[in-house]
C-alpha cells in the first residue's frame, strides 16, 4: 500500500479469487485486473493486516495459517526505486524478492521493480508443488503472448 501523503510502502493484504480460467491471455489479464480492482474497492488492506496481527497476539495466527482453506497462494508486488541505488559507492545491479510460504499457502510469487526492470520470483514447497517448473513455463508463454500482441498492436497503429 502506498499513500500519497507518505513516502515508502506499508504492508497490507487482500484476498482475491483470481479468474485464471480464460483461455486467451489478454482476456485472462483483463479479468484479473478487474477482479483486483473490485477487491481493492471492497476490502481494506490495512484491516486485513490488523486482524492478522491481533490473531498473532492471541496465538491464533499459526493455527489459522495451517488449517485455513481460503488462501492457497501468496503474491506480493512492491514498487522499488525507479533509479539505480548505490551502496558504498557500488551500484546495486539486481534485486530479487523472496516470498515466505507457510501452512496451506505452499507457493508464493514476489514481484519487484527496480531501475526499469521487473523481477518475478517463485518459491514453493517441493512436496506440495512438485510441478512449479510447469507453472513457470506457463507464465513465460503467457507473458510472451501478451508481448507479441502488444508489439502487433503498436505496429498496426
Buried (B, 14 or more C-beta within 10 A) or exposed (E): BEEEEEEEEEEBBBEBEEEEEEEEBEEBBEBBEEBBEEBBEEBBBBEBBEEBEEBEEEEEBEEBBEEEEEBEBBBBEBEBEEEEEEEEEEEEEEBEBEBEBEBBBBBBBBBBBBBEEEBBBBBBBEEEBEEBEEBBEEEEEBEEBBEEBEEEEEEEE
